[in-house]
Amino acid sequence: MIKGILFDKDGTLVDFFSLWLQAATAVIPVFLQKNGIEASKELVQHLLETIGINCGEVDPKGALAYKSYGEIAEDVSAALEQKGKRVSVSEARKQLEELFNENVTGRDAKFHLFTDMNALMENLKSRNIVIGLATADTEISAENCLTAIGVKKFFDYIGADDGHRKPKPDKEMFLEFAEQFSLKPEEIAVVGDTYNDMIFARKNGGIAIGVLSGVSEKADFGSEADYVIASIHELPGLLDRI
């Protein structure tokens, strides 16, 4: 029986593409300019491909789809080294985090949803399900998003990048959630839109529920998803069947 749900954020609770795809294309040129590097079309494209964007398409297993800012910074720093440019990983992380946060938490940021979020959360609470978030995004950005879409009050746990917490699929957030609410691993469902989310559930003994509202198609989950639904709109129905 599912007693706790850990939701991914982008692509699961809110539309990934309307927020992060446009953010990445805006941030990368500014990031280069801040470091005194010419934002040539070739170099911008090289960095976009490095983080998993090619011709406006997002790689479901690319960095932007699931990695933390620290991991993305490592990839970007290495990609610049290949082109004879240098920005330290620590500086890249600091700047990318600041630039993305400015972009996705600004007044103009729009969060497109997949269902009536209040109705969904009230449904889950009526089942006595503990609700948590496990995201690669920063705490500030994650809390801003939950507040903006009006559901922060429903969340019992927020697991996000605080500069210390290990990112998914590491067990840290899963165990924090389980221990805080005295849940067994098999009582926790992870709902997410990437293969990484499914591995996060699987390697920690949870139930893996994939959604097709984000960067992945059904085949991208491989054999790791226990269940696949179109979006979180179908989650109550799935819980009834389970």
Secondary structure, 3 states (H helix, E strand, C coil): CCCEEEECCECCCECCHHHHHHHHHHHHHHHHHHCCCCCCHHHHHHHHHHCCEECCEECCCCHHHHCCHHHHHHHHHHHHHHCCCCCCHHHHHHHHHHHHHHHHCCCCCCCCECCCHHHHHHHHHHCCCEEEEEEEEEHHHHHHHHHHCCCHHHCCEEEEECCCCCCCCCCHHHHHHHHHCCCCHHHEEEEECCHHHHHHHHHCCCEEEEECCCCCCHHHHCCCCCEEECCHHHHHHHHHHC
